């Protein structure tokens, strides 16, 4: 932002962005309108609110604008556990200063080497970004919400004058994100009651749009106590054991939360976790509701099935119960085992379109319409035999 632009900015854009921050607390779209407007006003390429567990040094989820899922997956796997910009913001915060830091201003003379060694440069270049600026928007225990904006190579580098303007938003962001995380838990109440009635025989966990666990039923508690690859940390975050599992699960939660807030259809994501002899299948489903409904919940339903409590799925049983073909039974068994359609396509040597065709036939023969429903039905059917 140039000096000549400041007066006009504070007369309009600043107040508009402050309004969007507080609108986010109760808006069905959450913080996405603010993120989108922020990058428009400040000539940005992309932006995000990333949620971290600082005790585990791990990404737990993110609300993103203009960051593809593939880039988020790469970040979770290769960059998040040593993100030098986040580390710098935490260091500044511990020194008693809450302010924005920028990659071109605050990472010192070795910034190029740091970006290369941590693969941050590779991550940014993968989706057309370059420099980044960010700050801690909210922190509660080990729960950290980091607000970041990226710019592309064709856009100007960040200046100290700009960062001082960004700093003016931080008190408002802190208040709004804190209110939002508390409100999300209350919003989940009516939806929890309905979902639990429908799935009383399954482990149920509800994560709200701030990625915290808002509810878990008794069966979920039993599964968690068995240490089957999943746990809820001290800050109420649902975490998968193992670095790779934790990263993959964080990406699934992020996609589902975004779909829930946008009221966008998203296929159920089926995920398998193994811990020694134990194996559980998780179905991650965005919470959906009618637009404008007061009780509309935003977040994610995680349904758990523990295979140590039931018979293993086998192809012959599926064929006899639901009149499936050999190919359909194989696809169904793989889905219940936590494999994605892409995974099944690779291991079977078939195209994803062929696997999808088999899945649609399975839906028709079983009377289901979503992968979560299908996995729940098949696991119940085989458990009762």
C-alpha positions as CSV (number, residue, x, y, z in Angstrom):
1,X,0.0,0.0,0.0
2,X,1.4,3.4,-1.0
3,X,1.2,6.4,1.3
4,X,-1.2,8.2,-1.1
5,X,-3.6,5.3,-0.7
6,X,-3.8,5.3,3.1
7,X,-6.4,8.1,3.6
8,X,-8.9,6.5,1.2
9,X,-8.2,3.1,2.7
10,X,-9.0,4.1,6.2
11,X,-12.2,5.8,5.1
12,X,-13.7,2.7,3.6
13,X,-11.7,-0.5,3.2
14,X,-10.5,-0.7,6.8
15,X,-14.0,-0.4,8.2
16,X,-15.4,-2.8,5.6
17,X,-12.7,-5.5,6.6
18,X,-13.4,-4.9,10.3
19,X,-17.1,-5.5,9.6
20,X,-16.3,-8.7,7.8
21,X,-14.2,-9.9,10.7
22,X,-17.1,-9.6,13.1
23,X,-19.6,-10.8,10.6
24,X,-17.6,-14.0,10.4
25,X,-18.5,-14.9,13.9
26,X,-22.1,-15.6,13.0
27,X,-22.0,-15.8,9.2
28,X,-22.8,-19.1,7.5
29,X,-19.6,-18.6,5.4
30,X,-17.3,-18.1,8.4
31,X,-14.1,-16.2,7.7
32,X,-14.0,-16.9,3.9
33,X,-15.5,-13.6,2.9
34,X,-12.9,-11.8,5.0
35,X,-10.1,-13.8,3.5
36,X,-11.3,-13.1,0.0
37,X,-11.7,-9.4,0.5
38,X,-8.4,-9.1,2.4
39,X,-6.4,-10.3,-0.6
40,X,-8.4,-8.1,-2.9
41,X,-7.7,-5.0,-0.8
42,X,-4.1,-5.7,-0.2
43,X,-3.1,-7.1,-3.6
44,X,-2.6,-10.6,-2.4
45,X,-2.5,-14.0,-4.2
46,X,-4.0,-16.3,-1.5
47,X,-4.7,-16.4,2.2
48,X,-5.5,-18.9,5.0
49,X,-6.3,-19.4,8.6
50,X,-4.2,-22.5,9.6
51,X,-4.8,-24.4,12.8
52,X,-1.8,-25.9,14.6
53,X,-1.2,-28.0,17.7
54,X,2.0,-26.3,19.0
55,X,2.7,-29.2,21.4
56,X,2.9,-31.7,18.5
57,X,4.2,-29.1,16.0
58,X,1.5,-30.3,13.6
59,X,-1.1,-28.8,11.2
60,X,-4.6,-29.8,12.3
61,X,-6.6,-28.0,9.6
62,X,-7.0,-24.9,7.6
63,X,-9.5,-22.5,6.0
64,X,-7.9,-21.5,2.7
65,X,-8.6,-19.2,-0.3
66,X,-6.8,-19.8,-3.6
67,X,-4.7,-22.7,-2.2
68,X,-5.4,-26.0,-4.0
69,X,-5.9,-29.1,-2.0
70,X,-2.8,-30.6,-3.5
71,X,-0.8,-27.6,-2.2
72,X,-2.3,-28.0,1.2
73,X,-1.4,-31.7,1.2
74,X,2.2,-30.9,0.3
75,X,2.3,-28.2,3.0
76,X,1.0,-30.6,5.6
77,X,3.4,-33.3,4.6
78,X,6.6,-31.4,4.0
79,X,6.5,-27.8,5.4
80,X,4.0,-27.4,8.3
81,X,6.2,-29.1,11.0
82,X,9.0,-26.6,10.3
83,X,7.3,-23.5,8.9
84,X,9.9,-20.8,9.7
85,X,7.3,-17.9,9.3
86,X,5.1,-19.5,12.0
87,X,8.1,-20.1,14.2
88,X,9.1,-16.5,13.8
89,X,5.6,-15.2,14.7
90,X,5.6,-17.5,17.8
91,X,9.0,-16.1,18.8
92,X,7.9,-12.5,18.4
93,X,4.7,-13.3,20.4
94,X,6.8,-14.8,23.3
95,X,8.8,-11.6,23.4
96,X,5.6,-9.8,24.2
97,X,4.8,-8.4,20.7
98,X,1.8,-9.4,18.7
99,X,2.5,-8.3,15.1
100,X,2.7,-9.5,11.5
101,X,6.0,-10.9,10.2
102,X,6.9,-11.2,6.5
103,X,9.2,-13.6,4.8
104,X,11.1,-10.9,3.0
105,X,11.5,-8.7,6.1
106,X,11.9,-10.9,9.2
107,X,13.6,-14.2,8.3
108,X,17.1,-12.7,8.0
109,X,19.9,-12.9,5.4
110,X,19.5,-16.7,5.1
111,X,15.9,-16.5,4.0
112,X,16.6,-18.1,0.6
113,X,18.4,-21.1,2.2
114,X,15.6,-21.5,4.8
115,X,12.9,-21.5,2.2
116,X,14.9,-24.1,0.1
117,X,15.8,-26.3,3.1
118,X,12.3,-26.4,4.5
119,X,10.7,-26.8,1.0
120,X,8.6,-23.7,1.6
121,X,9.8,-22.3,-1.7
122,X,8.8,-25.5,-3.6
123,X,5.4,-25.3,-1.9
124,X,4.8,-21.7,-2.7
125,X,5.9,-22.1,-6.3
126,X,3.6,-25.1,-6.8
127,X,0.5,-22.8,-6.8
128,X,2.0,-19.5,-8.0
129,X,2.8,-17.8,-4.7
130,X,6.1,-16.2,-3.6
131,X,6.4,-14.0,-0.4
132,X,4.2,-14.4,2.7
133,X,3.2,-12.4,5.7
134,X,1.4,-13.7,8.7
135,X,0.5,-13.3,12.4
136,X,-1.0,-15.2,15.3
137,X,-4.7,-14.5,15.1
138,X,-5.7,-16.5,18.2
139,X,-4.0,-18.8,20.7
140,X,-5.5,-20.9,23.4
141,X,-3.3,-23.5,25.1
142,X,-1.6,-25.4,22.3
143,X,-4.4,-24.4,19.8
144,X,-2.9,-21.8,17.4
145,X,-4.7,-20.0,14.6
146,X,-2.2,-18.4,12.2
147,X,-3.5,-15.9,9.6
148,X,-1.3,-15.7,6.5
149,X,-1.5,-13.9,3.1
150,X,0.7,-14.8,0.1
151,X,1.7,-12.8,-2.9
152,X,2.8,-13.9,-6.4
153,X,6.1,-13.0,-8.0
154,X,4.4,-10.3,-10.0
155,X,3.1,-8.5,-6.9
156,X,5.2,-6.2,-4.7
157,X,7.1,-7.5,-1.7
158,X,5.7,-6.6,1.8
159,X,6.8,-3.4,3.4
160,X,7.0,-2.4,7.1
161,X,4.3,0.2,6.4
162,X,1.9,-2.4,5.2
163,X,2.6,-4.7,8.1
164,X,1.8,-1.8,10.5
165,X,-1.6,-1.5,8.8
166,X,-2.1,-5.3,9.0
167,X,-1.3,-5.1,12.8
168,X,-4.4,-3.0,13.2
169,X,-6.6,-6.0,12.4
170,X,-5.0,-8.3,15.0
171,X,-7.1,-7.3,18.1
172,X,-10.3,-7.7,16.1
173,X,-9.2,-11.0,14.7
174,X,-8.3,-12.3,18.2
175,X,-11.7,-11.4,19.5
176,X,-13.6,-12.7,16.5
177,X,-11.8,-16.0,16.2
178,X,-12.2,-16.6,20.0
179,X,-15.9,-16.0,19.8
180,X,-16.2,-18.1,16.7
181,X,-14.5,-21.2,18.3
182,X,-16.9,-20.9,21.2
183,X,-20.0,-20.4,19.1
184,X,-19.2,-23.4,16.9
185,X,-19.6,-25.7,19.8
186,X,-23.0,-24.4,20.6
187,X,-24.2,-24.6,17.0
188,X,-23.4,-28.3,16.8
189,X,-25.9,-29.1,19.6
190,X,-29.1,-29.7,17.6
191,X,-27.3,-31.5,14.8
192,X,-25.6,-33.8,17.3
193,X,-28.9,-34.9,18.8
194,X,-30.2,-35.8,15.3
195,X,-27.1,-37.5,14.1
196,X,-26.7,-39.6,17.3
197,X,-30.2,-40.9,17.1
198,X,-29.5,-42.0,13.5
199,X,-26.2,-43.8,14.3
200,X,-26.4,-45.0,17.9
201,X,-24.5,-48.2,17.1
202,X,-21.5,-46.3,15.7
203,X,-18.7,-44.3,17.1
204,X,-19.6,-40.6,16.5
205,X,-17.3,-37.6,16.7
206,X,-18.4,-34.1,15.7
207,X,-15.7,-31.6,15.0
208,X,-16.9,-28.0,14.6
209,X,-15.7,-25.5,12.1
210,X,-12.8,-24.5,14.3
211,X,-11.6,-28.1,14.2
212,X,-12.3,-28.8,17.8
213,X,-14.3,-31.8,19.0
214,X,-17.8,-30.6,20.0
215,X,-19.2,-34.0,20.8
216,X,-18.4,-37.7,21.0
217,X,-20.7,-40.5,21.9
218,X,-20.0,-43.5,24.3
219,X,-19.0,-45.8,21.5
220,X,-16.4,-43.3,20.2
221,X,-15.0,-43.0,23.7
222,X,-14.6,-46.8,23.9
223,X,-12.7,-46.8,20.6
224,X,-10.5,-43.9,21.6
225,X,-9.7,-45.7,24.9
226,X,-8.4,-48.6,22.9
227,X,-5.8,-46.3,21.4
228,X,-6.7,-47.4,17.9
229,X,-4.7,-44.7,16.1
230,X,-6.9,-41.7,17.1
231,X,-7.0,-39.4,20.1
232,X,-8.4,-36.1,21.4
233,X,-5.6,-33.8,22.7
234,X,-5.8,-31.4,25.6
235,X,-7.1,-28.6,23.4
236,X,-10.0,-30.7,22.2
237,X,-8.5,-31.4,18.7
238,X,-9.0,-34.8,17.0
239,X,-5.6,-36.1,16.0
240,X,-4.4,-39.3,14.2
241,X,-1.3,-41.1,15.5
242,X,1.7,-41.0,13.3
243,X,3.0,-38.1,11.3
244,X,1.8,-39.3,7.9
245,X,-1.7,-40.3,9.2
246,X,-2.0,-37.0,11.1
247,X,-1.1,-35.0,7.9
248,X,-3.6,-36.9,5.7
249,X,-6.3,-36.6,8.3
250,X,-5.8,-32.8,8.7
251,X,-6.2,-32.3,4.9
252,X,-9.5,-34.4,4.9
253,X,-10.9,-32.4,7.8
254,X,-10.0,-29.1,6.1
255,X,-11.7,-30.1,2.9
256,X,-14.8,-31.2,4.8
257,X,-15.0,-28.1,7.0
258,X,-14.7,-25.9,3.9
259,X,-17.5,-27.8,2.1
260,X,-19.7,-27.6,5.2
261,X,-19.3,-23.8,5.5
262,X,-19.9,-23.3,1.7
263,X,-22.8,-25.8,1.8
264,X,-21.1,-27.6,-1.1
265,X,-21.5,-31.3,-1.8
266,X,-18.5,-33.3,-1.1
267,X,-18.1,-37.1,-1.3
268,X,-17.6,-38.9,2.0
269,X,-13.9,-39.4,2.7
270,X,-13.1,-42.9,4.0
271,X,-9.8,-43.3,5.9
272,X,-8.2,-46.3,7.6
273,X,-6.0,-46.2,10.7
274,X,-4.0,-49.2,12.0
275,X,-2.4,-49.3,15.4
276,X,-0.8,-52.7,16.0
277,X,-3.5,-55.4,15.7
278,X,-6.3,-52.8,15.8
279,X,-7.8,-51.2,12.7
280,X,-10.6,-48.6,12.5
281,X,-12.3,-47.1,9.5
282,X,-13.3,-43.4,9.6
283,X,-15.9,-41.8,7.4
284,X,-15.4,-38.0,7.2
285,X,-18.6,-36.2,6.2
286,X,-19.3,-32.4,6.0
287,X,-22.2,-31.3,8.2
288,X,-24.9,-29.8,6.0
289,X,-28.0,-27.8,6.8
290,X,-30.5,-25.5,5.1
291,X,-29.4,-22.0,4.3
292,X,-30.5,-19.6,7.0
293,X,-31.5,-22.3,9.4
294,X,-30.8,-21.1,13.0
295,X,-29.7,-24.6,14.1
296,X,-27.4,-25.1,11.1
297,X,-24.2,-26.8,12.2
298,X,-20.9,-26.2,10.5
299,X,-18.2,-28.7,10.8
300,X,-17.5,-32.4,10.3
301,X,-19.1,-35.7,11.2
302,X,-16.5,-38.5,11.8
303,X,-18.1,-41.9,12.0
304,X,-15.9,-44.7,13.4
305,X,-16.0,-48.4,12.9
306,X,-13.7,-50.6,14.9
307,X,-12.9,-53.9,13.2
308,X,-11.8,-55.6,16.4
309,X,-15.5,-55.8,17.4
310,X,-16.8,-57.4,14.2
311,X,-16.1,-59.9,11.4
312,X,-13.9,-58.9,8.6
313,X,-15.6,-57.9,5.3
314,X,-15.1,-60.6,2.6
315,X,-16.1,-60.6,-1.0
316,X,-18.3,-63.8,-0.9
317,X,-20.4,-62.4,2.0
318,X,-21.0,-59.2,0.1
319,X,-22.0,-61.0,-3.0
320,X,-24.5,-63.2,-1.2
321,X,-26.0,-60.4,0.8
322,X,-26.4,-57.8,-1.9
323,X,-26.1,-59.6,-5.2
324,X,-22.9,-57.8,-6.1
325,X,-20.7,-58.9,-8.9
326,X,-17.1,-59.9,-8.2
327,X,-15.8,-56.5,-9.2
328,X,-18.4,-54.7,-7.2
329,X,-17.8,-56.8,-4.1
330,X,-14.0,-56.1,-4.4
331,X,-14.6,-52.3,-4.6
332,X,-17.0,-52.4,-1.7
333,X,-14.6,-54.4,0.5
334,X,-11.7,-52.0,-0.4
335,X,-13.9,-49.0,0.5
336,X,-14.9,-50.4,3.9
337,X,-11.2,-51.0,4.4
338,X,-10.5,-47.3,4.1
339,X,-9.3,-47.1,0.5
340,X,-10.2,-44.1,-1.6
341,X,-11.5,-44.5,-5.2
342,X,-8.2,-43.4,-6.5
343,X,-6.4,-46.0,-4.3
344,X,-8.6,-48.7,-5.6
345,X,-8.1,-47.7,-9.2
346,X,-4.3,-47.9,-8.8
347,X,-4.2,-51.2,-6.9
348,X,-6.8,-52.9,-9.3
349,X,-5.3,-51.5,-12.5
350,X,-8.6,-49.9,-13.5
351,X,-9.5,-46.3,-14.3
352,X,-11.1,-44.2,-11.6
353,X,-14.2,-43.8,-13.9
354,X,-14.6,-47.6,-13.9
355,X,-14.3,-47.8,-10.1
356,X,-16.9,-45.0,-9.9
357,X,-19.2,-47.0,-12.2
358,X,-19.0,-50.0,-9.9
359,X,-19.6,-47.7,-6.9
360,X,-22.8,-46.4,-8.4
361,X,-24.0,-50.0,-9.0
362,X,-23.2,-50.8,-5.3
363,X,-25.2,-47.7,-4.2
364,X,-28.2,-48.9,-6.3
365,X,-28.1,-52.5,-5.0
366,X,-27.7,-51.5,-1.4
367,X,-30.1,-48.5,-1.4
368,X,-27.4,-46.1,-0.3
369,X,-26.2,-42.8,-1.8
370,X,-23.0,-41.9,0.1
371,X,-19.9,-43.7,0.9
372,X,-20.5,-43.1,4.6
373,X,-23.9,-44.8,4.4
374,X,-22.4,-47.6,2.4
375,X,-19.6,-48.4,4.8
376,X,-21.9,-48.2,7.8
377,X,-24.4,-50.6,6.2
378,X,-21.8,-53.1,5.1
379,X,-20.1,-53.1,8.4
380,X,-23.4,-53.6,10.3
381,X,-24.5,-56.4,7.9
382,X,-21.3,-58.3,8.2
383,X,-21.2,-57.8,12.0
384,X,-24.6,-59.5,12.4
385,X,-23.8,-62.6,10.4
